[in-house]
Amino acid sequence: MKKQLSLILAVLLAASSFVSCGETSGDPAGTSAPVSEGSETTPAETVPEETETELSDDIEPMSFDGASFTVLTSANNVQHTITAIHEVTGDALNDAMYYRTQKIMEKYNIEFTEDYAAKDSGTAMTVFTNSHSAGDQAYDLAMHLDRRAFAAAAEGYFTDISTLEYVNLDKPYWLKDVNDVINFTDATYLSYGAATLCIYDMTHVLCFNQELISRCQLENPYRLVLDNKWTIDKLKTMGEAAMLDENGDGVWGDEDIFGIVGAVNALPMNFLASTRNRTIENDREGNVEICLLTNPMIEDVFTRVSDMCWQTGFWYTKTTDSNTYWQKEPHFQENRALFADHTFYSTISLRGMDADFGIIPFPKYDENQQEYGAMVEAGTRTMTVPANVKNYELCGAVLETLHFLSLQEVMPAYYEVTLKGKVSRDEESAMMLDIIMDSIFFDLGMTMFNDTVKDGIFSPQFKNNQRQYASAVAGKMQAIEAAIAAAKGEKAE
């Protein structure tokens, strides 16, 4: 995955300073300043000229005589799901998507529209399957909740995208390595690429409170990351140093300062991803390995993190398992936690925070670990093409150009302006975003098999402060095997 994401970053950052995980020398202050919120730079101007001439979708303009191209998607408040934008608002990301829509319509002489299921992903899947069963060919592309699409793929609802004319899944605007993980055969029924902003939206980062760093006289987290000293042990030491019984009653409550806040169903699993331990491996040749018991580091990391977090005052134990926990428990925003687990998307909610904050990756296992890892949360929308799509040529052309233009114009607006310009407060945070984006770690156990692995084993163990890991895994093994078999279109033995 790192190789493919590095290609995307090379396109985005060709004209700017880029620091990889292995480059620890140099002063962070020497990097290019992020684009400011008030910048009038257009999406096209954010793309290096040399990139525009080197990368192409290799498709000449053609006319489909005003044919309609319709995308199905669903409501969501924790990620971007809209694809076809038809109105300029002045927001850099919205407008980049608007221009993308216009260019696709002009290039192929089509109407590019979106059918928005206003309720949820379940509604969208029901609408889709009903349409498919009725044979009405209403949709050319559908954005489905990852695990719903994963299950539907084995039931024959989708077209193998790799067979569509014009589609080249080896191009850097497709996340080939991610797509290899989520497809069990040579066929590509589910896909991610530059147009699926949700995979970036749902990538986790660690935020830290700058005021508490200064107040507690702690080390600079940015420097720890760049010097390869940012480890679980270092986070533990710093979190313990920040624990403060503000009201002096000897009990950690809402008025006190904690080491870290984060959702029950995400916080501990971030450390598995950051230490690059995958719970389920897939080689796309039909070999799927459950690593929960064969990789002892998984239990080791989970136990270490559980022990660390369940110290009195380290983790705010009332944190919910909601994807919007930061709204219900705004401890970090109110200077009552040193660290906070967030996704790229949820960091936008911190814009109004008075105290300065920084963004870094979750820590490595130890200093011997070569790369950081950033967990992709379950719940992303993956792109699919209906099995009964009405025009394969049109679908292939639009899909390829959609991802190409997304890399060229939408991703710079998303990455450079929305994240670096509006969210990050300093050049060092912007630099950290480069590292995090280059460290995305996709695990089937935390996404497609979320119900049986992440929320079936890890979440309840962590939430209830339990350490019966082996027995919890054993209790879910049959369900995991059945889920894998179903995804492969087989029956569990």
C-alpha positions in Angstrom: 0.0 0.0 0.0 2.8 2.4 0.8 4.2 2.1 -2.7 1.0 3.1 -4.3 0.3 5.9 -1.9 3.8 7.2 -2.5 3.0 7.5 -6.2 0.0 9.7 -5.3 2.0 11.8 -3.0 4.7 12.2 -5.6 2.1 13.7 -7.9 0.7 16.0 -5.2 3.9 17.1 -3.7 6.3 17.2 -6.7 6.9 20.9 -6.2 7.1 20.9 -2.4 9.3 19.5 0.3 8.4 15.9 1.3 9.7 14.0 4.3 9.3 10.3 4.3 9.4 8.1 7.4 13.1 7.4 6.9 14.2 11.0 6.5 14.8 12.4 10.0 17.3 15.1 9.2 16.5 18.8 8.5 14.6 21.5 10.3 10.8 21.3 10.1 10.6 25.0 9.9 12.4 24.9 6.5 9.4 23.3 4.8 7.0 25.2 2.5 4.2 27.0 4.3 0.7 25.5 3.9 -1.9 27.1 1.7 -3.9 29.6 3.8 -7.6 29.4 4.2 -8.1 32.6 2.3 -6.0 31.6 -0.7 -7.5 32.4 -4.1 -5.4 29.7 -5.7 -7.6 27.7 -8.2 -7.5 23.9 -8.1 -5.7 23.8 -11.4 -3.0 26.1 -10.1 -2.2 23.7 -7.2 -1.0 21.0 -9.6 2.6 21.2 -10.8 2.8 21.8 -14.6 5.1 18.9 -15.1 2.5 16.5 -13.6 -0.2 17.6 -16.0 2.0 16.7 -19.0 3.3 13.4 -17.6 0.1 11.8 -16.3 -3.0 11.2 -18.4 -6.1 9.0 -18.5 -5.2 8.2 -22.1 -8.7 8.7 -23.3 -9.6 11.1 -26.1 -12.8 13.2 -25.9 -15.9 11.4 -27.4 -19.6 12.0 -27.5 -22.2 9.8 -25.9 -25.0 12.0 -27.2 -26.1 13.5 -23.9 -26.5 10.1 -22.2 -27.1 10.1 -18.4 -24.5 8.8 -16.0 -25.9 8.4 -12.5 -24.0 7.7 -9.2 -25.8 6.3 -6.2 -24.5 7.3 -2.8 -25.8 7.8 0.8 -25.8 10.3 3.6 -22.9 10.4 6.0 -21.7 12.9 8.6 -18.1 11.6 9.0 -16.8 11.5 5.5 -17.2 13.0 2.0 -19.6 10.8 -0.1 -20.8 13.2 -2.8 -19.3 12.7 -6.3 -21.3 15.0 -8.7 -21.2 18.6 -7.7 -23.1 21.2 -9.8 -22.7 24.4 -7.8 -19.8 26.7 -7.1 -19.7 27.8 -3.4 -16.2 29.3 -3.1 -15.0 26.4 -1.0 -11.9 25.0 -2.6 -12.8 21.4 -2.3 -16.4 21.8 -3.4 -15.3 23.9 -6.4 -12.6 21.4 -7.4 -15.3 18.7 -7.5 -17.6 21.0 -9.5 -14.9 21.6 -12.2 -14.3 17.9 -12.3 -18.0 17.3 -12.9 -18.1 19.9 -15.7 -15.0 18.6 -17.4 -16.3 15.0 -17.5 -19.6 16.2 -18.9 -17.9 18.2 -21.6 -15.4 15.5 -22.5 -18.0 12.9 -23.0 -21.1 14.9 -23.8 -23.1 13.4 -20.9 -25.3 14.4 -18.0 -23.5 13.5 -14.7 -25.9 13.2 -11.9 -26.2 11.7 -8.4 -29.0 9.9 -6.6 -28.6 10.6 -2.9 -30.1 8.1 -0.5 -30.8 10.6 2.3 -31.1 8.0 5.2 -28.1 5.7 5.4 -25.9 3.1 3.7 -28.5 0.4 4.3 -31.1 2.4 2.4 -28.7 2.9 -0.5 -27.9 -0.8 -0.7 -31.7 -1.6 -0.7 -32.3 0.9 -3.4 -29.5 -0.5 -5.4 -30.4 -4.2 -5.1 -34.1 -3.4 -5.8 -33.0 -1.6 -8.9 -30.8 -4.4 -9.9 -33.5 -7.0 -9.4 -36.0 -5.0 -11.4 -33.4 -4.7 -14.3 -34.0 -1.0 -14.7 -30.3 -0.1 -15.0 -30.8 3.1 -13.1 -27.2 3.4 -11.9 -23.8 3.5 -13.6 -21.8 3.7 -10.4 -22.6 3.1 -6.8 -20.8 4.2 -3.6 -21.5 1.6 -0.9 -20.5 1.1 2.7 -17.4 -1.1 2.6 -18.7 -4.2 4.4 -22.1 -4.1 2.7 -20.4 -4.0 -0.7 -18.0 -6.7 0.4 -20.9 -9.0 1.1 -22.8 -8.1 -2.0 -19.8 -8.7 -4.3 -20.0 -12.5 -3.7 -23.7 -12.4 -4.7 -23.0 -11.2 -8.2 -24.2 -7.6 -8.0 -21.1 -5.9 -9.4 -19.0 -5.8 -12.6 -15.3 -6.5 -12.6 -14.0 -3.0 -13.1 -10.8 -4.3 -14.6 -12.7 -5.6 -17.6 -14.1 -2.2 -18.5 -12.7 -0.5 -21.5 -10.3 2.4 -20.7 -9.9 1.4 -17.1 -6.2 0.9 -16.1 -5.9 -0.1 -12.5 -2.2 0.3 -12.6 -2.4 4.1 -12.9 -1.4 6.0 -9.8 -4.8 7.5 -9.3 -6.1 4.0 -8.4 -5.1 2.6 -5.0 -4.0 -0.7 -6.4 -2.6 -2.1 -3.2 -5.7 -1.3 -1.3 -7.9 -2.8 -4.0 -5.7 -6.0 -3.9 -6.5 -6.3 -0.2 -10.3 -6.0 -0.5 -10.7 -8.3 -3.6 -10.2 -12.0 -3.1 -9.8 -13.0 -6.8 -8.4 -11.5 -10.0 -11.7 -9.6 -10.4 -11.9 -6.1 -9.0 -15.5 -5.7 -7.8 -14.7 -3.1 -5.1 -12.3 -0.2 -5.6 -10.7 2.8 -4.1 -8.8 5.6 -5.8 -8.3 9.4 -5.8 -12.1 9.9 -6.2 -12.9 8.1 -3.0 -12.0 10.8 -0.5 -13.7 8.7 2.2 -10.7 6.4 2.5 -8.6 9.4 3.5 -11.4 10.9 5.6 -11.5 7.7 7.6 -7.7 7.5 8.2 -6.8 8.1 11.8 -4.3 10.6 13.2 -3.2 11.5 16.7 -3.7 15.1 17.9 -1.8 16.6 20.8 -2.5 19.8 22.8 0.3 22.3 22.4 -0.6 24.1 25.6 -0.4 21.0 27.7 2.9 20.0 26.1 4.3 23.4 27.3 2.6 23.3 30.7 4.0 19.8 31.5 7.4 20.6 29.9 7.2 17.6 27.6 9.3 16.7 24.5 8.3 18.1 21.1 6.2 15.3 19.5 7.1 16.5 16.0 10.8 16.0 16.7 10.1 12.6 18.2 8.4 11.5 15.0 11.1 12.8 12.8 13.9 11.3 15.0 12.2 7.9 15.0 11.7 8.1 18.7 7.9 8.2 18.7 6.9 4.8 20.3 4.2 3.4 22.4 6.5 3.7 25.5 7.1 7.4 24.7 3.4 8.1 24.4 2.8 6.3 27.7 5.4 8.4 29.5 4.1 11.6 28.1 0.5 10.7 28.8 1.2 9.9 32.4 3.1 13.2 32.9 0.1 15.1 31.7 -2.5 13.4 34.0 -3.5 16.2 36.4 -6.1 16.0 39.2 -7.2 19.6 38.7 -9.8 19.8 41.5 -7.6 17.9 44.0 -10.3 15.4 45.0 -8.1 12.4 44.2 -10.6 11.0 41.7 -10.3 11.6 37.9 -13.5 13.1 36.6 -14.8 15.5 34.0 -12.9 18.4 35.5 -9.5 16.7 35.4 -6.8 16.3 32.7 -6.4 12.9 31.0 -3.6 11.4 29.0 -5.7 10.5 26.0 -9.3 10.4 24.7 -10.6 8.3 21.9 -13.5 6.1 21.0 -13.8 2.6 22.5 -14.2 1.0 19.1 -11.2 2.8 17.5 -8.5 3.9 20.0 -6.8 0.6 20.8 -7.0 -0.7 17.3 -5.1 2.3 16.1 -2.0 0.9 17.8 -2.3 -2.4 16.0 -2.3 -0.5 12.7 0.5 1.9 13.8 2.7 -1.1 14.7 1.7 -2.6 11.3 0.1 -5.7 12.6 -2.6 -6.9 10.2 -5.3 -9.2 11.7 -6.2 -10.8 8.4 -3.9 -11.2 5.3 -5.1 -11.7 1.7 -2.8 -12.5 -1.2 -5.6 -12.2 -3.8 -4.8 -15.8 -4.9 -7.5 -17.3 -2.7 -5.3 -17.5 0.3 -6.7 -15.7 3.3 -4.9 -16.0 6.6 -6.4 -15.2 10.0 -3.4 -13.8 12.0 -5.1 -13.2 15.3 -3.4 -16.2 17.0 -0.5 -16.8 14.7 1.0 -13.4 15.2 1.9 -13.0 18.9 2.5 -9.2 18.5 -1.2 -8.6 18.0 -2.0 -9.7 21.5 1.1 -8.1 22.9 0.3 -4.7 21.5 -3.4 -4.9 22.4 -2.5 -5.9 26.0 0.1 -3.2 26.4 -2.3 -0.5 25.1 -5.1 -1.8 27.3 -2.9 -1.8 30.4 -1.7 1.7 29.6 -5.1 3.2 28.9 -6.8 1.6 31.9 -4.5 3.3 34.4 -6.5 5.7 36.5 -6.5 9.0 34.7 -4.8 8.0 31.5 -7.8 7.4 29.3 -11.2 9.0 29.7 -13.1 5.8 30.3 -16.5 7.3 29.7 -15.7 7.8 26.0 -18.4 6.3 23.8 -18.1 4.0 20.8 -19.7 6.7 18.6 -18.0 7.9 15.5 -18.7 11.4 16.7 -17.3 10.9 20.2 -15.4 14.2 20.0 -18.8 16.1 19.9 -20.2 14.2 22.9 -16.9 14.3 25.0 -15.0 17.4 23.9 -12.3 17.0 26.5 -9.5 17.6 24.0 -11.1 20.8 22.7 -11.4 22.0 26.3 -7.8 21.3 27.2 -8.6 18.3 29.4 -6.6 15.7 27.4 -3.0 15.6 26.1 -3.7 13.3 23.2 -6.9 12.6 21.1 -7.7 10.1 18.4 -9.2 11.6 15.3 -9.7 10.9 11.7 -8.7 13.3 8.9 -12.3 14.3 8.6 -13.0 14.8 12.3 -10.0 17.1 12.7 -12.1 19.7 10.8 -14.2 19.9 14.0 -11.2 21.3 15.8 -11.0 24.4 13.8 -12.7 26.4 16.5 -10.4 25.1 19.3 -8.8 28.0 21.2 -5.6 26.1 22.2 -3.1 25.2 19.5 -2.9 21.6 18.6 -0.7 19.4 16.5 -1.2 16.3 14.4 1.1 13.3 14.3 0.9 9.6 13.5 0.1 7.0 16.1 3.4 5.7 17.5 5.6 2.8 16.4 6.1 -0.4 18.4 9.7 0.6 19.1 12.6 2.4 17.4 13.4 -0.7 15.2 10.1 -0.4 13.3 10.8 1.0 9.9 7.5 2.7 8.9 4.5 4.3 10.7 1.0 2.9 10.2 -2.3 4.8 10.0 -5.5 2.9 10.4 -8.3 3.2 8.0 -11.6 3.0 9.9 -14.5 0.8 8.9 -17.3 2.6 7.2 -15.7 4.0 4.1 -17.7 4.1 0.8 -16.2 1.9 -1.9 -16.9 2.4 -5.6 -18.7 -0.4 -7.4 -20.2 -0.8 -10.9 -23.5 -2.6 -11.3 -23.4 -6.0 -13.0 -26.1 -4.8 -15.3 -24.6 -1.4 -16.1 -26.2 -0.2 -19.4 -23.1 1.1 -21.2 -19.7 -0.5 -20.4 -17.8 1.9 -22.7 -19.3 5.0 -21.1 -18.8 3.6 -17.6 -15.1 2.7 -18.2 -14.3 6.1 -19.7 -16.1 8.1 -17.0 -14.7 6.0 -14.1 -11.1 6.4 -15.4 -11.4 10.1 -16.0 -13.1 10.6 -12.7 -10.1 9.2 -10.8 -7.6 11.0 -13.0 -9.2 14.4 -12.5 -9.6 13.7 -8.8 -5.8 13.2 -8.5 -5.0 16.2 -10.6 -7.5 18.7 -9.1 -9.6 17.4 -6.2 -6.9 15.7 -4.2 -4.7 18.9 -4.1 -7.7 20.9 -2.9 -8.5 18.3 -0.3 -5.0 17.7 0.9 -3.3 21.0 0.5 -6.1 23.5 1.2 -8.7 21.7 3.3 -6.2 19.8 5.5 -3.0 21.7 5.5 -4.5 25.2 5.1 -7.6 25.0 7.3 -6.9 22.3 9.9 -3.2 22.2 10.6 -2.0 25.2 12.7 1.7 25.0 11.8 4.2 23.8 9.2 5.2 20.8 11.3 1.6 19.5 11.4 1.4 19.8 7.6 4.6 17.9 7.4 3.2 15.2 9.6 0.2 14.9 7.2 2.6 13.9 4.5 4.0 11.1 6.7 0.5 9.9 7.7 -0.8 9.8 4.1 2.2 7.8 3.2 1.5 5.3 6.0 -2.2 4.3 5.4 -2.7 0.8 6.7 -5.8 -1.1 5.5 -6.7 -4.2 7.5 -9.7 -6.4 6.6 -10.3 -7.2 10.2 -10.9 -3.5 11.0 -13.0 -2.8 7.9 -14.7 -5.6 5.9 -14.8 -8.0 8.8 -15.4 -5.2 11.3 -18.4 -6.9 12.9 -16.6 -10.1 13.8 -13.0 -8.9 14.4 -12.8 -5.3 15.5 -16.2 -5.0 17.1 -16.5 -8.7 17.9 -13.2 -9.1 19.7 -11.2 -6.0 20.4 -13.9 -3.4 21.2 -15.7 -5.4 23.9 -12.4 -6.6 25.4 -11.1 -3.0 25.7 -14.4 -1.5 26.7 -14.8 -3.9 29.6 -11.1 -3.8 30.6 -10.7 -7.5 29.9 -7.6 -9.6 29.0 -9.2 -12.8 27.8 -7.8 -12.3 24.3 -7.2 -16.0 23.3 -10.6 -17.1 24.5 -12.3 -14.1 22.8 -10.6 -15.0 19.5 -11.6 -18.6 19.9 -15.2 -17.6 20.5 -15.3 -15.7 17.3 -13.1 -17.9 15.0 -16.0 -19.8 13.5 -17.9 -16.6 12.7 -14.7 -15.1 11.1 -14.2 -18.2 9.0 -17.8 -18.2 7.9 -17.5 -14.5 7.0 -14.4 -15.1 4.9 -16.0 -18.1 3.2 -19.1 -16.0 2.3 -16.9 -13.3 0.9 -15.2 -15.8 -1.3 -18.5 -17.3 -2.4 -17.9 -20.5 -0.5 -19.5 -22.3 2.4 -17.6 -22.5 5.6 -16.3 -26.0 6.5 
